[in-house]
Amino acid sequence: MTSQLIIRIEQNLKEQVSKCAKNEGKSISEVIRELLENYVKERDISSYIDDLWSRIGGKLKDHGKSLDSIDTVIRRVRSEK
């Protein structure tokens, strides 16, 4: 379900955004949605931590570690705190 968000910006900025969006084949709404999604993603610590653990898990898998050994390493690291 989507919701509407109304913002006020200077006319000049709106025209610039519109022009850039059009050049990319996007609507202003699409551009604003992308900006807001990136804003939240960059500031949401839980997403950051999940991404970090995914990258660590990927590197461990690349080094031949199984899911069980990855879980063991994660549990061991968390218990050392």
Secondary structure, DSSP 8 states (H G I E B T S, - for coil): ----------HHHHHHHHHHHHHTT--HHHHHHHHHHHHHHHH-HHHHHHHHHHHHHHHHHHTT--HHHHHHHHHHHHHT-
